[in-house]
Amino acid sequence: MAFLVSLGMVVLYASLLVLFLVIAWAIYQDQRRLHIPAEIKYPVRLRVWHGIVRYGGVMAFLLEKLGIQNKYRFVHRVASLMLSKRSSTLTIKDFDFDGVPVRVYWPKTTPSGKRRGVVVIPGGAAIIGNIWEGDPLCHLISQETDSVTVNIAFRLAPEHPFPIPVMDCCTATAHFLKNAAEFGVDPNRIALYGECSGGTFATVVCQQLAARTDLPKPCAQVLIYPYFQAVDFNLPSYQQNQRVPILFKKRALKMGMMYLTGKKFNVEGVMRNAHLPKHVWMKYKKWVSPDLIPEKFKGQGYVPMEWPQFIPELYEQCKESTNPMFSPLLAEDDMIRQLPKTFILTCEYDVFRDDGLLYKKRLEDNGVPVTWYHVEDGFHGFHNPFLEFPTLQIHFRRVTDFINRI
């Protein structure tokens, strides 16, 4: 009997050792596949954050396979618990703006007049994120700029795919513009702020509201490394930064296509640009082309590519990708000319870097004032509060300085 117990313990310890070695090997192989440029400061923090995102995603995947919970809703719940915060310097209340839930933040200081307003649209590809992701941003912006901020709880894909989330943002923003005085805000000093897909949504909202004569116009848009187009996924930045965490090229396309269609599908063809026929690509080449990217951004890792064989079935799945409400870079010049002054932040090691450069050019070509700030050692998500990069405050100061000048 004692022998059997001893044998059982040996088997248990051996199994645990094997499991540990398998996990260690998986982590090692995963880390080996990363590309972290030498110019990025604090690479260990970035590797740790990648590990949290990666293995949190694995846990969410397993829960979904077991039928316990959708993986995106699991990530949403966990992150909301980690990011939500209270403040002794702000008054925070929840409202309903024409059917869209929002959260409004007021500084507790006494203003000399009506305050500036900032509508904050968080990122997450309209799949994860929402009000909990915007919460730290709204705290920071309200405190640093003495502004009233509005955090929009738009509906999320895949349950509510394109264009529902961005239309929620349009509805909530229009309500705030119309009723700004009720919140102690000057309706002519309301800016839109968005990060990642939130920046894309902020751009679309500005475009959609530009032609409306029944509302005050947003006075500025602040766009932090958003995507602007779904025509060419082999621009230099998509090639150079495809393995830079935390937003890999493949991950970006999977999330973007999930938002667009509400479904999962293989994005390998989209990664090669096989999702659009050549005549569509030629139509938009005047706005989306590597030829429009400054030469200094076409360094190591970029190879000019021929347009691939078109896959009609893929086009049917994602033909709305050229809709300006999904790809605002493709809006006509008459629309672009009506946009307010713009702040664009891009990061060198971000797949969306060149989208920002192309949209900057379109705005400038159409006479829209642009303040461009490029983070030479930045990557997508470098602002994340979990990373606590010492340089974050320096970079974010450029954002708040722009807002304070409105």
Salt bridges, closest charged atoms under 4 A:
ASP30 OD1 - ARG33 NH2 3.95
ASP30 OD2 - HIS50 NE2 2.74
ASP30 OD1 - ARG54 NE 3.58
GLU64 OE1 - LYS264 NZ 3.09
ASP94 OD1 - ARG103 NE 2.73
ASP98 OD2 - HIS175 ND1 3.32
ASP135 OD1 - ARG103 NH1 3.92
ASP135 OD2 - HIS139 ND1 3.68
GLU144 OE1 - ARG397 NH2 3.24
ASP146 OD1 - ARG115 NH2 3.13
GLU159 OE1 - ARG73 NH1 2.79
ASP168 OD1 - ARG155 NH2 2.89
GLU195 OE1 - HIS383 NE2 2.59
ASP214 OD2 - ARG212 NH2 2.69
GLU268 OE2 - LYS250 NZ 2.79
GLU295 OE2 - LYS298 NZ 3.18
GLU316 OE1 - LYS319 NZ 3.39
ASP333 OD1 - ARG362 NH2 2.26
ASP334 OD1 - ARG337 NH1 2.69
GLU348 OE2 - ARG353 NH1 3.14
GLU348 OE1 - HIS374 NE2 2.76
ASP350 OD1 - HIS380 ND1 3.11
ASP354 OD1 - ARG353 NE 2.83
GLU364 OE2 - LYS360 NZ 3.35
ASP365 OD2 - LYS361 NZ 2.78
ASP377 OD2 - LYS41 NZ 3.06
